[in-house]
Amino acid sequence: MVVTTEEQYPQHILIEFIQDKTDLLDKFNVGQNVKVSINLRGREWTNPQGETKYFNSLNGWRIENVDQSVSQNMPPMPPEDAFEPANDLNEEDHDDLPF
């Protein structure tokens, strides 16, 4: 899968789900906001000419729906009419705060 970050300059990051982890992707759709847990893997390879090259891979092992987890963890918003403006403020009243 390719994840696109949400920042000023979005990055497109390839994350591999392999073996039994491929089934985790079945619950998600293209364009869905997700949080992916990964393992960073590295390996060394020497070509026939003796040059050593290094490769990295990102292996996903968990994927979560961000939209769903945010809504489950956030307390419900009070209705808009629950807040009333403070009309009884007097600029001459002083508080006792030392700063």
Backbone torsions as a table, in degrees:
resi	resn	phi	psi	omega
1	MET	NA	154.8	176.1
2	VAL	-114.9	125.3	178.0
3	VAL	-103.8	133.6	176.2
4	THR	-107.3	122.7	-178.2
5	THR	-73.2	157.4	177.7
6	GLU	-108.9	89.3	179.6
7	GLU	-150.0	-179.9	-176.6
8	GLN	-55.7	-43.7	177.6
9	TYR	-118.4	88.9	-175.4
10	PRO	-57.4	142.1	178.0
11	GLN	-110.6	143.4	176.4
12	HIS	-106.0	114.5	-171.4
13	ILE	-118.0	123.2	178.3
14	LEU	-81.1	124.6	176.5
15	ILE	-123.6	127.0	-178.2
16	GLU	-96.6	133.0	169.8
17	PHE	-110.6	120.3	-173.7
18	ILE	-123.6	162.8	178.0
19	GLN	53.5	-125.7	-175.6
20	ASP	-74.1	-8.4	-179.3
21	LYS	-82.0	-12.5	-179.5
22	THR	-63.4	-30.6	180.0
23	ASP	-64.6	-22.2	179.9
24	LEU	-62.4	-27.2	-176.3
25	LEU	-77.1	-15.4	-175.2
26	ASP	-62.0	-25.3	-176.0
27	LYS	-86.1	-1.4	-171.6
28	PHE	-120.1	154.3	-178.9
29	ASN	-118.1	158.5	175.8
30	VAL	-60.1	135.3	178.6
31	GLY	89.9	-6.2	-179.1
32	GLN	-77.4	140.4	176.9
33	ASN	-77.8	124.8	-176.6
34	VAL	-135.7	160.1	171.1
35	LYS	-116.7	125.9	-175.7
36	VAL	-116.6	130.2	173.3
37	SER	-96.1	133.9	-173.1
38	ILE	-131.4	162.2	164.9
39	ASN	-113.4	131.8	176.2
40	LEU	-90.8	121.8	-177.6
41	ARG	-116.0	144.3	177.7
42	GLY	-134.8	149.3	177.7
43	ARG	-148.6	155.4	179.5
44	GLU	-108.4	141.0	178.0
45	TRP	-138.4	135.1	177.3
46	THR	-111.8	122.0	-178.5
47	ASN	-77.7	171.8	-178.3
48	PRO	-60.2	-21.9	178.1
49	GLN	-84.2	-0.3	178.0
50	GLY	89.3	4.6	178.3
51	GLU	-82.0	131.9	179.8
52	THR	-94.1	132.4	178.4
53	LYS	-124.4	154.1	179.6
54	TYR	-122.9	139.6	-178.8
55	PHE	-128.9	144.9	175.9
56	ASN	-119.3	150.6	173.0
57	SER	-142.0	148.9	176.8
58	LEU	-108.9	115.7	-179.3
59	ASN	-105.8	117.5	179.0
60	GLY	-77.7	142.2	176.9
61	TRP	-132.4	-6.7	174.8
62	ARG	-153.3	144.8	175.7
63	ILE	-141.3	133.4	-177.1
64	GLU	-128.0	146.5	175.0
65	ASN	-77.1	114.4	-178.0
66	VAL	-67.5	-43.8	-178.0
67	ASP	-59.1	-42.2	-179.3
68	GLN	-70.2	-43.7	-177.8
69	SER	-67.7	-34.9	178.2
70	VAL	-65.4	-45.1	-177.6
71	SER	-68.4	-29.8	179.3
72	GLN	-75.3	-30.7	-176.1
73	ASN	-90.7	-15.3	-177.3
74	MET	-89.4	137.0	174.7
75	PRO	-68.9	153.4	-179.6
76	PRO	-64.8	145.6	178.4
77	MET	-77.6	136.5	176.4
78	PRO	-69.9	155.9	178.6
79	PRO	-61.9	154.3	-176.2
80	GLU	-60.0	-32.2	-177.7
81	ASP	-80.8	4.7	178.7
82	ALA	-76.9	-17.3	-178.7
83	PHE	-105.0	133.4	176.8
84	GLU	-120.6	141.6	178.4
85	PRO	-66.7	147.2	178.2
86	ALA	-84.5	101.7	-177.9
87	ASN	-92.8	-8.2	-174.5
88	ASP	-98.2	20.4	179.5
89	LEU	-78.0	138.4	179.1
90	ASN	-124.2	121.4	-177.1
91	GLU	-63.8	-20.0	-179.4
92	GLU	-79.9	-19.0	177.5
93	ASP	-71.1	135.4	-179.6
94	HIS	-113.7	141.8	175.4
95	ASP	-92.2	173.4	-176.8
96	ASP	-101.6	19.6	179.6
97	LEU	-74.5	138.4	-176.0
98	PRO	-78.6	6.6	-179.5
99	PHE	-135.7	NA	NA
